Amino acid sequence: MSARTLLRAGMTEDGRIRDHVFVRGAWRDSITYSILEQEWSPIAGLVIATDHGG
């Protein structure tokens, strides 16, 4: 998924894991994204099952 798509969806770039994965002969960074529950707005009519570890 592209960074632009994640940012447009309201996610925030949290960090970069440098030289994390080896792809096609080169080490690549991985970027982590997140969104807090209170920042997220569900799509109308979409039902999401959540498991909060309970």
Secondary structure, DSSP 4 states (H G I P E B T S, - for coil): --HHHHHHTT-EEEEEEEEEEEETTEEEEEEEEE--GGG--PPTT---------
